[in-house]
Amino acid sequence: MLTVLMVLDAIVCIGLIASVLGQEAKSAGMGGMGGDADTVFSSKARGMDALLARVTVVLAVLFALITVIIARMTN
């Protein structure tokens, strides 16, 4: 059972890394206030960013839960 959880944890971890790297960088500070035509008129990009943000949250929670379960099983 422990081996299965460790493999599942590694798979979730790889998915989490991929979902974070797949997100578009958010502009920070005063430089990001202007925006351009791509960010203003691109609803598809915003939809994909929202989906990736949700996937990231779900995978992060799953990763944390599995890691805590593994830690409890090894003690």
All heavy atoms as TSV, in Angstrom:
chain	resi	resn	atom	element	x	y	z
A	1	MET	N	N	0.827	-1.194	0.000
A	1	MET	CA	C	0.000	0.000	0.000
A	1	MET	C	C	0.874	1.262	0.000
A	1	MET	O	O	0.552	2.232	-0.668
A	1	MET	CB	C	-0.916	-0.030	1.229
A	1	MET	CG	C	-1.839	1.136	1.337
A	1	MET	SD	S	-3.031	1.078	0.016
A	1	MET	CE	C	-3.937	2.540	0.343
A	2	LEU	N	N	1.944	1.228	0.771
A	2	LEU	CA	C	2.840	2.386	0.847
A	2	LEU	C	C	3.491	2.672	-0.504
A	2	LEU	O	O	3.604	3.834	-0.908
A	2	LEU	CB	C	3.904	2.158	1.920
A	2	LEU	CG	C	4.818	3.333	2.236
A	2	LEU	CD1	C	4.017	4.506	2.770
A	2	LEU	CD2	C	5.887	2.919	3.222
A	3	THR	N	N	3.863	1.624	-1.211
A	3	THR	CA	C	4.485	1.795	-2.529
A	3	THR	C	C	3.506	2.421	-3.517
A	3	THR	O	O	3.880	3.303	-4.291
A	3	THR	CB	C	4.985	0.434	-3.063
A	3	THR	OG1	O	5.862	-0.143	-2.094
A	3	THR	CG2	C	5.711	0.600	-4.374
A	4	VAL	N	N	2.271	1.991	-3.467
A	4	VAL	CA	C	1.242	2.545	-4.357
A	4	VAL	C	C	1.054	4.033	-4.074
A	4	VAL	O	O	0.955	4.855	-4.999
A	4	VAL	CB	C	-0.090	1.776	-4.194
A	4	VAL	CG1	C	-1.204	2.459	-4.948
A	4	VAL	CG2	C	0.066	0.339	-4.651
A	5	LEU	N	N	1.009	4.406	-2.803
A	5	LEU	CA	C	0.848	5.815	-2.449
A	5	LEU	C	C	2.053	6.648	-2.880
A	5	LEU	O	O	1.894	7.791	-3.326
A	5	LEU	CB	C	0.626	5.956	-0.943
A	5	LEU	CG	C	-0.764	5.613	-0.441
A	5	LEU	CD1	C	-0.809	5.659	1.081
A	5	LEU	CD2	C	-1.801	6.545	-1.021
A	6	MET	N	N	3.247	6.087	-2.771
A	6	MET	CA	C	4.448	6.819	-3.189
A	6	MET	C	C	4.469	7.042	-4.700
A	6	MET	O	O	4.837	8.123	-5.168
A	6	MET	CB	C	5.698	6.091	-2.741
A	6	MET	CG	C	5.965	6.204	-1.277
A	6	MET	SD	S	7.511	5.380	-0.882
A	6	MET	CE	C	7.691	5.834	0.829
A	7	VAL	N	N	4.062	6.032	-5.451
A	7	VAL	CA	C	3.995	6.176	-6.907
A	7	VAL	C	C	2.928	7.201	-7.284
A	7	VAL	O	O	3.146	8.071	-8.136
A	7	VAL	CB	C	3.735	4.808	-7.582
A	7	VAL	CG1	C	3.405	4.976	-9.045
A	7	VAL	CG2	C	4.932	3.894	-7.388
A	8	LEU	N	N	1.776	7.136	-6.631
A	8	LEU	CA	C	0.701	8.092	-6.880
A	8	LEU	C	C	1.152	9.506	-6.523
A	8	LEU	O	O	0.846	10.465	-7.240
A	8	LEU	CB	C	-0.544	7.699	-6.084
A	8	LEU	CG	C	-1.792	8.541	-6.298
A	8	LEU	CD1	C	-2.250	8.443	-7.747
A	8	LEU	CD2	C	-2.897	8.085	-5.363
A	9	ASP	N	N	1.897	9.648	-5.434
A	9	ASP	CA	C	2.411	10.943	-5.018
A	9	ASP	C	C	3.368	11.506	-6.068
A	9	ASP	O	O	3.333	12.707	-6.374
A	9	ASP	CB	C	3.107	10.811	-3.666
A	9	ASP	CG	C	3.197	12.110	-2.905
A	9	ASP	OD1	O	2.274	12.947	-3.032
A	9	ASP	OD2	O	4.171	12.284	-2.162
A	10	ALA	N	N	4.214	10.667	-6.619
A	10	ALA	CA	C	5.154	11.114	-7.654
A	10	ALA	C	C	4.411	11.548	-8.920
A	10	ALA	O	O	4.755	12.564	-9.543
A	10	ALA	CB	C	6.140	10.004	-7.978
A	11	ILE	N	N	3.370	10.815	-9.293
A	11	ILE	CA	C	2.585	11.169	-10.483
A	11	ILE	C	C	1.864	12.496	-10.277
A	11	ILE	O	O	1.856	13.365	-11.158
A	11	ILE	CB	C	1.596	10.037	-10.830
A	11	ILE	CG1	C	2.357	8.806	-11.300
A	11	ILE	CG2	C	0.585	10.496	-11.880
A	11	ILE	CD1	C	1.509	7.561	-11.437
A	12	VAL	N	N	1.262	12.673	-9.095
A	12	VAL	CA	C	0.578	13.934	-8.783
A	12	VAL	C	C	1.592	15.084	-8.763
A	12	VAL	O	O	1.303	16.181	-9.248
A	12	VAL	CB	C	-0.181	13.824	-7.443
A	12	VAL	CG1	C	-0.682	15.178	-6.981
A	12	VAL	CG2	C	-1.344	12.859	-7.573
A	13	CYS	N	N	2.777	14.831	-8.230
A	13	CYS	CA	C	3.822	15.846	-8.185
A	13	CYS	C	C	4.224	16.296	-9.593
A	13	CYS	O	O	4.363	17.488	-9.852
A	13	CYS	CB	C	5.030	15.309	-7.438
A	13	CYS	SG	S	6.396	16.466	-7.340
A	14	ILE	N	N	4.389	15.361	-10.497
A	14	ILE	CA	C	4.744	15.701	-11.887
A	14	ILE	C	C	3.616	16.493	-12.540
A	14	ILE	O	O	3.861	17.468	-13.250
A	14	ILE	CB	C	5.084	14.422	-12.676
A	14	ILE	CG1	C	6.400	13.831	-12.146
A	14	ILE	CG2	C	5.189	14.709	-14.174
A	14	ILE	CD1	C	6.703	12.439	-12.652
A	15	GLY	N	N	2.381	16.094	-12.292
A	15	GLY	CA	C	1.239	16.844	-12.818
A	15	GLY	C	C	1.168	18.250	-12.253
A	15	GLY	O	O	0.842	19.215	-12.961
A	16	LEU	N	N	1.479	18.389	-10.972
A	16	LEU	CA	C	1.478	19.703	-10.329
A	16	LEU	C	C	2.551	20.611	-10.941
A	16	LEU	O	O	2.284	21.777	-11.242
A	16	LEU	CB	C	1.703	19.551	-8.824
A	16	LEU	CG	C	1.718	20.815	-7.983
A	16	LEU	CD1	C	0.391	21.555	-8.080
A	16	LEU	CD2	C	2.001	20.459	-6.531
A	17	ILE	N	N	3.719	20.060	-11.153
A	17	ILE	CA	C	4.804	20.843	-11.778
A	17	ILE	C	C	4.395	21.277	-13.181
A	17	ILE	O	O	4.586	22.435	-13.571
A	17	ILE	CB	C	6.107	20.026	-11.806
A	17	ILE	CG1	C	6.646	19.849	-10.394
A	17	ILE	CG2	C	7.150	20.685	-12.704
A	17	ILE	CD1	C	7.774	18.855	-10.278
A	18	ALA	N	N	3.803	20.370	-13.943
A	18	ALA	CA	C	3.386	20.695	-15.308
A	18	ALA	C	C	2.296	21.768	-15.320
A	18	ALA	O	O	2.317	22.671	-16.164
A	18	ALA	CB	C	2.892	19.436	-16.014
A	19	SER	N	N	1.355	21.688	-14.371
A	19	SER	CA	C	0.282	22.680	-14.358
A	19	SER	C	C	0.796	24.056	-13.941
A	19	SER	O	O	0.320	25.077	-14.449
A	19	SER	CB	C	-0.856	22.240	-13.431
A	19	SER	OG	O	-0.460	22.274	-12.080
A	20	VAL	N	N	1.768	24.108	-13.059
A	20	VAL	CA	C	2.343	25.399	-12.674
A	20	VAL	C	C	3.139	25.992	-13.840
A	20	VAL	O	O	3.034	27.183	-14.140
A	20	VAL	CB	C	3.226	25.249	-11.417
A	20	VAL	CG1	C	4.053	26.497	-11.182
A	20	VAL	CG2	C	2.373	24.946	-10.201
A	21	LEU	N	N	3.931	25.159	-14.493
A	21	LEU	CA	C	4.729	25.658	-15.611
A	21	LEU	C	C	3.879	26.028	-16.822
A	21	LEU	O	O	4.287	26.856	-17.643
A	21	LEU	CB	C	5.778	24.618	-16.012
A	21	LEU	CG	C	6.907	24.406	-15.009
A	21	LEU	CD1	C	7.822	23.282	-15.491
A	21	LEU	CD2	C	7.681	25.671	-14.782
A	22	GLY	N	N	2.692	25.440	-16.937
A	22	GLY	CA	C	1.815	25.740	-18.059
A	22	GLY	C	C	1.061	27.041	-17.931
A	22	GLY	O	O	0.517	27.558	-18.908
A	23	GLN	N	N	1.044	27.609	-16.743
A	23	GLN	CA	C	0.320	28.859	-16.542
A	23	GLN	C	C	1.099	30.029	-17.100
A	23	GLN	O	O	2.320	30.051	-17.085
A	23	GLN	CB	C	0.061	29.080	-15.052
A	23	GLN	CG	C	-0.891	28.094	-14.469
A	23	GLN	CD	C	-1.128	28.337	-12.995
A	23	GLN	OE1	O	-0.853	29.404	-12.477
A	23	GLN	NE2	N	-1.654	27.333	-12.321
A	24	GLU	N	N	0.354	31.013	-17.575
A	24	GLU	CA	C	0.975	32.222	-18.088
A	24	GLU	C	C	1.408	33.085	-16.918
A	24	GLU	O	O	0.705	33.181	-15.910
A	24	GLU	CB	C	-0.028	32.988	-18.954
A	24	GLU	CG	C	0.576	34.134	-19.706
A	24	GLU	CD	C	-0.400	34.724	-20.703
A	24	GLU	OE1	O	-1.201	33.967	-21.256
A	24	GLU	OE2	O	-0.342	35.940	-20.915
A	25	ALA	N	N	2.554	33.723	-17.055
A	25	ALA	CA	C	3.075	34.556	-15.977
A	25	ALA	C	C	2.166	35.757	-15.749
A	25	ALA	O	O	1.685	36.391	-16.690
A	25	ALA	CB	C	4.481	35.023	-16.320
A	26	LYS	N	N	1.922	36.056	-14.498
A	26	LYS	CA	C	1.114	37.215	-14.142
A	26	LYS	C	C	2.041	38.425	-14.029
A	26	LYS	O	O	3.096	38.362	-13.429
A	26	LYS	CB	C	0.414	36.992	-12.795
A	26	LYS	CG	C	-0.409	35.735	-12.739
A	26	LYS	CD	C	-1.765	35.968	-13.344
A	26	LYS	CE	C	-2.695	34.813	-13.092
A	26	LYS	NZ	N	-2.682	33.776	-14.048
A	27	SER	N	N	1.623	39.551	-14.586
A	27	SER	CA	C	2.416	40.774	-14.479
A	27	SER	C	C	2.267	41.330	-13.076
A	27	SER	O	O	1.188	41.324	-12.505
A	27	SER	CB	C	1.940	41.804	-15.488
A	27	SER	OG	O	2.128	41.324	-16.787
A	28	ALA	N	N	3.347	41.815	-12.527
A	28	ALA	CA	C	3.326	42.347	-11.175
A	28	ALA	C	C	3.733	43.805	-11.182
A	28	ALA	O	O	4.493	44.252	-12.035
A	28	ALA	CB	C	4.271	41.550	-10.288
A	29	GLY	N	N	3.219	44.529	-10.244
A	29	GLY	CA	C	3.614	45.919	-10.066
A	29	GLY	C	C	2.956	46.845	-11.061
A	29	GLY	O	O	1.964	46.525	-11.720
A	30	MET	N	N	3.523	48.031	-11.188
A	30	MET	CA	C	2.942	49.068	-12.039
A	30	MET	C	C	3.097	48.746	-13.522
A	30	MET	O	O	2.316	49.221	-14.342
A	30	MET	CB	C	3.618	50.414	-11.744
A	30	MET	CG	C	3.366	50.928	-10.344
A	30	MET	SD	S	1.640	51.277	-10.044
A	30	MET	CE	C	1.484	52.814	-10.906
A	31	GLY	N	N	4.077	47.955	-13.903
A	31	GLY	CA	C	4.290	47.648	-15.309
A	31	GLY	C	C	3.181	46.816	-15.905
A	31	GLY	O	O	2.940	46.849	-17.105
A	32	GLY	N	N	2.469	46.062	-15.108
A	32	GLY	CA	C	1.416	45.207	-15.615
A	32	GLY	C	C	0.065	45.864	-15.703
A	32	GLY	O	O	-0.900	45.245	-16.100
A	33	MET	N	N	-0.032	47.136	-15.355
A	33	MET	CA	C	-1.338	47.800	-15.329
A	33	MET	C	C	-1.838	48.183	-16.707
A	33	MET	O	O	-3.025	48.283	-16.923
A	33	MET	CB	C	-1.278	49.030	-14.428
A	33	MET	CG	C	-1.161	48.674	-12.967
A	33	MET	SD	S	-1.177	50.094	-11.904
A	33	MET	CE	C	-2.844	50.670	-12.141
A	34	GLY	N	N	-0.933	48.409	-17.643
A	34	GLY	CA	C	-1.346	48.892	-18.955
A	34	GLY	C	C	-2.063	47.844	-19.768
A	34	GLY	O	O	-3.130	48.077	-20.302
A	35	GLY	N	N	-1.517	46.662	-19.855
A	35	GLY	CA	C	-2.117	45.610	-20.666
A	35	GLY	C	C	-1.880	45.866	-22.138
A	35	GLY	O	O	-1.469	46.937	-22.556
A	36	ASP	N	N	-2.144	44.878	-22.960
A	36	ASP	CA	C	-2.053	45.050	-24.400
A	36	ASP	C	C	-3.232	44.345	-25.039
A	36	ASP	O	O	-4.090	43.791	-24.370
A	36	ASP	CB	C	-0.712	44.536	-24.934
A	36	ASP	CG	C	-0.456	43.073	-24.616
A	36	ASP	OD1	O	-1.274	42.475	-23.903
A	36	ASP	OD2	O	0.561	42.531	-25.088
A	37	ALA	N	N	-3.292	44.366	-26.349
A	37	ALA	CA	C	-4.444	43.815	-27.058
A	37	ALA	C	C	-4.600	42.320	-26.817
A	37	ALA	O	O	-5.721	41.811	-26.732
A	37	ALA	CB	C	-4.331	44.103	-28.552
A	38	ASP	N	N	-3.494	41.599	-26.696
A	38	ASP	CA	C	-3.585	40.153	-26.464
A	38	ASP	C	C	-4.245	39.835	-25.135
A	38	ASP	O	O	-5.036	38.912	-25.040
A	38	ASP	CB	C	-2.199	39.508	-26.501
A	38	ASP	CG	C	-1.679	39.336	-27.919
A	38	ASP	OD1	O	-2.508	39.382	-28.848
A	38	ASP	OD2	O	-0.460	39.161	-28.078
A	39	THR	N	N	-3.907	40.586	-24.091
A	39	THR	CA	C	-4.487	40.284	-22.782
A	39	THR	C	C	-5.899	40.811	-22.650
A	39	THR	O	O	-6.706	40.252	-21.929
A	39	THR	CB	C	-3.619	40.861	-21.650
A	39	THR	OG1	O	-3.523	42.273	-21.807
A	39	THR	CG2	C	-2.238	40.236	-21.640
A	40	VAL	N	N	-6.227	41.885	-23.344
A	40	VAL	CA	C	-7.562	42.468	-23.230
A	40	VAL	C	C	-8.580	41.669	-24.027
A	40	VAL	O	O	-9.693	41.411	-23.565
A	40	VAL	CB	C	-7.549	43.947	-23.695
A	40	VAL	CG1	C	-8.949	44.514	-23.733
A	40	VAL	CG2	C	-6.660	44.772	-22.786
A	41	PHE	N	N	-8.236	41.245	-25.232
A	41	PHE	CA	C	-9.197	40.622	-26.121
A	41	PHE	C	C	-9.095	39.110	-26.199
A	41	PHE	O	O	-9.765	38.479	-26.992
A	41	PHE	CB	C	-9.067	41.208	-27.532
A	41	PHE	CG	C	-9.367	42.668	-27.579
A	41	PHE	CD1	C	-8.366	43.588	-27.812
A	41	PHE	CD2	C	-10.653	43.121	-27.361
A	41	PHE	CE1	C	-8.642	44.933	-27.844
A	41	PHE	CE2	C	-10.936	44.473	-27.391
A	41	PHE	CZ	C	-9.931	45.385	-27.633
A	42	SER	N	N	-8.276	38.495	-25.392
A	42	SER	CA	C	-8.076	37.053	-25.473
A	42	SER	C	C	-8.846	36.346	-24.361
A	42	SER	O	O	-8.349	36.136	-23.280
A	42	SER	CB	C	-6.584	36.733	-25.373
A	42	SER	OG	O	-6.402	35.350	-25.364
A	43	SER	N	N	-10.088	35.965	-24.653
A	43	SER	CA	C	-10.888	35.263	-23.644
A	43	SER	C	C	-10.484	33.796	-23.551
A	43	SER	O	O	-10.639	33.174	-22.512
A	43	SER	CB	C	-12.373	35.376	-23.974
A	43	SER	OG	O	-12.642	34.735	-25.198
A	44	LYS	N	N	-9.958	33.232	-24.633
A	44	LYS	CA	C	-9.533	31.827	-24.608
A	44	LYS	C	C	-8.365	31.636	-23.643
A	44	LYS	O	O	-8.317	30.663	-22.907
A	44	LYS	CB	C	-9.132	31.374	-26.009
A	44	LYS	CG	C	-8.819	29.893	-26.083
A	44	LYS	CD	C	-8.368	29.482	-27.460
A	44	LYS	CE	C	-9.513	29.543	-28.438
A	44	LYS	NZ	N	-9.148	29.029	-29.755
A	45	ALA	N	N	-7.428	32.574	-23.638
A	45	ALA	CA	C	-6.280	32.466	-22.744
A	45	ALA	C	C	-6.722	32.558	-21.288
A	45	ALA	O	O	-6.228	31.859	-20.426
A	45	ALA	CB	C	-5.256	33.546	-23.060
A	46	ARG	N	N	-7.673	33.436	-21.007
A	46	ARG	CA	C	-8.156	33.570	-19.638
A	46	ARG	C	C	-8.868	32.301	-19.201
A	46	ARG	O	O	-8.748	31.877	-18.062
A	46	ARG	CB	C	-9.083	34.770	-19.506
A	46	ARG	CG	C	-8.337	36.081	-19.456
A	46	ARG	CD	C	-9.279	37.201	-19.212
A	46	ARG	NE	N	-10.011	37.423	-20.456
A	46	ARG	CZ	C	-11.071	38.192	-20.594
A	46	ARG	NH1	N	-11.554	38.811	-19.562
A	46	ARG	NH2	N	-11.656	38.340	-21.746
A	47	GLY	N	N	-9.614	31.670	-20.089
A	47	GLY	CA	C	-10.292	30.427	-19.759
A	47	GLY	C	C	-9.316	29.309	-19.468
A	47	GLY	O	O	-9.502	28.529	-18.534
A	48	MET	N	N	-8.249	29.238	-20.258
A	48	MET	CA	C	-7.238	28.216	-20.039
A	48	MET	C	C	-6.469	28.483	-18.750
A	48	MET	O	O	-6.155	27.557	-18.006
A	48	MET	CB	C	-6.270	28.170	-21.225
A	48	MET	CG	C	-5.265	27.070	-21.095
A	48	MET	SD	S	-6.032	25.456	-20.950
A	48	MET	CE	C	-5.757	24.835	-22.557
A	49	ASP	N	N	-6.190	29.753	-18.468
A	49	ASP	CA	C	-5.505	30.093	-17.215
A	49	ASP	C	C	-6.373	29.744	-16.010
A	49	ASP	O	O	-5.865	29.253	-15.003
A	49	ASP	CB	C	-5.145	31.573	-17.172
A	49	ASP	CG	C	-3.919	31.898	-17.999
A	49	ASP	OD1	O	-3.163	30.958	-18.318
A	49	ASP	OD2	O	-3.711	33.076	-18.326
A	50	ALA	N	N	-7.665	29.988	-16.117
A	50	ALA	CA	C	-8.567	29.651	-15.014
A	50	ALA	C	C	-8.619	28.143	-14.803
A	50	ALA	O	O	-8.614	27.671	-13.661
A	50	ALA	CB	C	-9.965	30.205	-15.288
A	51	LEU	N	N	-8.656	27.393	-15.890
A	51	LEU	CA	C	-8.663	25.933	-15.785
A	51	LEU	C	C	-7.364	25.432	-15.162
A	51	LEU	O	O	-7.387	24.591	-14.260
A	51	LEU	CB	C	-8.858	25.301	-17.165
A	51	LEU	CG	C	-8.779	23.776	-17.211
A	51	LEU	CD1	C	-9.937	23.167	-16.428
A	51	LEU	CD2	C	-8.760	23.287	-18.636
A	52	LEU	N	N	-6.234	25.956	-15.619
A	52	LEU	CA	C	-4.951	25.533	-15.059
A	52	LEU	C	C	-4.823	25.928	-13.588
A	52	LEU	O	O	-4.222	25.199	-12.801
A	52	LEU	CB	C	-3.796	26.123	-15.864
A	52	LEU	CG	C	-3.440	25.376	-17.140
A	52	LEU	CD1	C	-2.367	26.127	-17.917
A	52	LEU	CD2	C	-2.987	23.966	-16.846
A	53	ALA	N	N	-5.400	27.054	-13.214
A	53	ALA	CA	C	-5.361	27.470	-11.809
A	53	ALA	C	C	-6.155	26.499	-10.947
A	53	ALA	O	O	-5.717	26.110	-9.861
A	53	ALA	CB	C	-5.903	28.888	-11.665
A	54	ARG	N	N	-7.323	26.077	-11.432
A	54	ARG	CA	C	-8.137	25.106	-10.687
A	54	ARG	C	C	-7.436	23.755	-10.592
A	54	ARG	O	O	-7.435	23.116	-9.538
A	54	ARG	CB	C	-9.498	24.943	-11.343
A	54	ARG	CG	C	-10.395	26.125	-11.147
A	54	ARG	CD	C	-11.772	25.872	-11.701
A	54	ARG	NE	N	-12.562	27.079	-11.629
A	54	ARG	CZ	C	-13.305	27.544	-12.608
A	54	ARG	NH1	N	-13.367	26.880	-13.754
A	54	ARG	NH2	N	-13.983	28.656	-12.462
A	55	VAL	N	N	-6.863	23.314	-11.693
A	55	VAL	CA	C	-6.135	22.036	-11.713
A	55	VAL	C	C	-4.957	22.094	-10.744
A	55	VAL	O	O	-4.694	21.133	-10.018
A	55	VAL	CB	C	-5.671	21.694	-13.148
A	55	VAL	CG1	C	-4.669	20.561	-13.153
A	55	VAL	CG2	C	-6.868	21.364	-14.026
A	56	THR	N	N	-4.266	23.233	-10.701
A	56	THR	CA	C	-3.131	23.398	-9.800
A	56	THR	C	C	-3.566	23.281	-8.346
A	56	THR	O	O	-2.910	22.613	-7.540
A	56	THR	CB	C	-2.442	24.754	-10.043
A	56	THR	OG1	O	-2.008	24.807	-11.401
A	56	THR	CG2	C	-1.250	24.943	-9.130
A	57	VAL	N	N	-4.676	23.912	-7.999
A	57	VAL	CA	C	-5.170	23.855	-6.624
A	57	VAL	C	C	-5.550	22.425	-6.250
A	57	VAL	O	O	-5.204	21.927	-5.175
A	57	VAL	CB	C	-6.352	24.816	-6.428
A	57	VAL	CG1	C	-7.043	24.576	-5.098
A	57	VAL	CG2	C	-5.885	26.257	-6.534
A	58	VAL	N	N	-6.258	21.746	-7.140
A	58	VAL	CA	C	-6.681	20.368	-6.861
A	58	VAL	C	C	-5.470	19.458	-6.696
A	58	VAL	O	O	-5.400	18.656	-5.754
A	58	VAL	CB	C	-7.616	19.852	-7.978
A	58	VAL	CG1	C	-7.849	18.357	-7.861
A	58	VAL	CG2	C	-8.937	20.603	-7.952
A	59	LEU	N	N	-4.500	19.585	-7.591
A	59	LEU	CA	C	-3.307	18.744	-7.502
A	59	LEU	C	C	-2.478	19.065	-6.258
A	59	LEU	O	O	-1.911	18.163	-5.642
A	59	LEU	CB	C	-2.451	18.894	-8.761
A	59	LEU	CG	C	-3.013	18.250	-10.029
A	59	LEU	CD1	C	-2.137	18.571	-11.228
A	59	LEU	CD2	C	-3.178	16.759	-9.860
A	60	ALA	N	N	-2.427	20.330	-5.868
A	60	ALA	CA	C	-1.676	20.703	-4.673
A	60	ALA	C	C	-2.316	20.110	-3.415
A	60	ALA	O	O	-1.615	19.594	-2.537
A	60	ALA	CB	C	-1.585	22.219	-4.556
A	61	VAL	N	N	-3.636	20.170	-3.334
A	61	VAL	CA	C	-4.335	19.586	-2.181
A	61	VAL	C	C	-4.149	18.076	-2.165
A	61	VAL	O	O	-3.877	17.478	-1.118
A	61	VAL	CB	C	-5.828	19.973	-2.206
A	61	VAL	CG1	C	-6.619	19.179	-1.197
A	61	VAL	CG2	C	-5.987	21.466	-1.956
A	62	LEU	N	N	-4.271	17.452	-3.321
A	62	LEU	CA	C	-4.077	16.005	-3.426
A	62	LEU	C	C	-2.659	15.616	-3.023
A	62	LEU	O	O	-2.461	14.658	-2.277
A	62	LEU	CB	C	-4.359	15.565	-4.862
A	62	LEU	CG	C	-4.851	14.169	-5.102
A	62	LEU	CD1	C	-6.210	13.981	-4.451
A	62	LEU	CD2	C	-4.955	13.909	-6.586
A	63	PHE	N	N	-1.677	16.368	-3.492
A	63	PHE	CA	C	-0.283	16.102	-3.147
A	63	PHE	C	C	-0.064	16.220	-1.638
A	63	PHE	O	O	0.591	15.372	-1.032
A	63	PHE	CB	C	0.636	17.069	-3.903
A	63	PHE	CG	C	2.090	16.906	-3.582
A	63	PHE	CD1	C	2.801	15.821	-4.056
A	63	PHE	CD2	C	2.753	17.840	-2.799
A	63	PHE	CE1	C	4.147	15.668	-3.756
A	63	PHE	CE2	C	4.090	17.698	-2.493
A	63	PHE	CZ	C	4.789	16.607	-2.979
A	64	ALA	N	N	-0.620	17.252	-1.035
A	64	ALA	CA	C	-0.458	17.442	0.406
A	64	ALA	C	C	-1.110	16.308	1.191
A	64	ALA	O	O	-0.529	15.786	2.153
A	64	ALA	CB	C	-1.042	18.786	0.827
A	65	LEU	N	N	-2.312	15.915	0.798
A	65	LEU	CA	C	-3.010	14.838	1.505
A	65	LEU	C	C	-2.268	13.509	1.399
A	65	LEU	O	O	-2.100	12.802	2.400
A	65	LEU	CB	C	-4.432	14.683	0.972
A	65	LEU	CG	C	-5.419	15.767	1.379
A	65	LEU	CD1	C	-6.743	15.560	0.648
A	65	LEU	CD2	C	-5.628	15.768	2.872
A	66	ILE	N	N	-1.832	13.186	0.198
A	66	ILE	CA	C	-1.115	11.926	0.007
A	66	ILE	C	C	0.194	11.932	0.794
A	66	ILE	O	O	0.569	10.929	1.418
A	66	ILE	CB	C	-0.863	11.657	-1.493
A	66	ILE	CG1	C	-2.188	11.422	-2.213
A	66	ILE	CG2	C	0.052	10.463	-1.688
A	66	ILE	CD1	C	-2.071	11.381	-3.719
A	67	THR	N	N	0.880	13.076	0.804
A	67	THR	CA	C	2.141	13.173	1.537
A	67	THR	C	C	1.927	13.008	3.035
A	67	THR	O	O	2.706	12.328	3.715
A	67	THR	CB	C	2.826	14.520	1.234
A	67	THR	OG1	O	3.004	14.630	-0.179
A	67	THR	CG2	C	4.168	14.619	1.917
A	68	VAL	N	N	0.864	13.593	3.568
A	68	VAL	CA	C	0.562	13.438	4.996
A	68	VAL	C	C	0.212	11.984	5.317
A	68	VAL	O	O	0.643	11.439	6.345
A	68	VAL	CB	C	-0.568	14.397	5.417
A	68	VAL	CG1	C	-1.103	14.058	6.793
A	68	VAL	CG2	C	-0.087	15.831	5.370
A	69	ILE	N	N	-0.541	11.343	4.444
A	69	ILE	CA	C	-0.895	9.933	4.656
A	69	ILE	C	C	0.363	9.065	4.648
A	69	ILE	O	O	0.520	8.175	5.494
A	69	ILE	CB	C	-1.916	9.459	3.594
A	69	ILE	CG1	C	-3.258	10.154	3.820
A	69	ILE	CG2	C	-2.082	7.955	3.632
A	69	ILE	CD1	C	-4.253	9.960	2.695
A	70	ILE	N	N	1.272	9.331	3.725
A	70	ILE	CA	C	2.527	8.569	3.676
A	70	ILE	C	C	3.323	8.798	4.958
A	70	ILE	O	O	3.880	7.858	5.540
A	70	ILE	CB	C	3.356	8.958	2.426
A	70	ILE	CG1	C	2.675	8.441	1.169
A	70	ILE	CG2	C	4.778	8.418	2.522
A	70	ILE	CD1	C	3.299	8.942	-0.127
A	71	ALA	N	N	3.373	10.051	5.422
A	71	ALA	CA	C	4.124	10.341	6.651
A	71	ALA	C	C	3.510	9.638	7.856
A	71	ALA	O	O	4.232	9.147	8.721
A	71	ALA	CB	C	4.158	11.849	6.885
A	72	ARG	N	N	2.198	9.580	7.904
A	72	ARG	CA	C	1.537	8.894	9.020
A	72	ARG	C	C	1.759	7.394	8.978
A	72	ARG	O	O	1.876	6.747	10.010
A	72	ARG	CB	C	0.019	9.174	8.989
A	72	ARG	CG	C	-0.337	10.581	9.309
A	72	ARG	CD	C	0.085	10.906	10.690
A	72	ARG	NE	N	-0.982	11.594	11.371
A	72	ARG	CZ	C	-0.900	11.989	12.609
A	72	ARG	NH1	N	0.192	11.743	13.294
A	72	ARG	NH2	N	-1.867	12.634	13.165
A	73	MET	N	N	1.820	6.833	7.785
A	73	MET	CA	C	2.007	5.385	7.656
A	73	MET	C	C	3.428	4.947	8.011
A	73	MET	O	O	3.629	3.812	8.435
A	73	MET	CB	C	1.672	4.938	6.229
A	73	MET	CG	C	0.187	4.968	5.913
A	73	MET	SD	S	-0.155	4.470	4.222
A	73	MET	CE	C	0.141	2.716	4.343
A	74	THR	N	N	4.394	5.836	7.828
A	74	THR	CA	C	5.785	5.448	8.092
A	74	THR	C	C	6.181	5.637	9.552
A	74	THR	O	O	7.248	5.188	9.947
A	74	THR	CB	C	6.744	6.254	7.197
A	74	THR	OG1	O	6.549	7.650	7.415
A	74	THR	CG2	C	6.534	5.914	5.738
A	75	ASN	N	N	5.364	6.304	10.341
A	75	ASN	CA	C	5.690	6.480	11.765
A	75	ASN	C	C	5.208	5.356	12.599
A	75	ASN	O	O	4.328	4.703	12.566
A	75	ASN	CB	C	5.120	7.796	12.298
A	75	ASN	CG	C	5.982	8.958	11.848
A	75	ASN	OD1	O	7.150	8.772	11.530
A	75	ASN	ND2	N	5.392	10.117	11.807
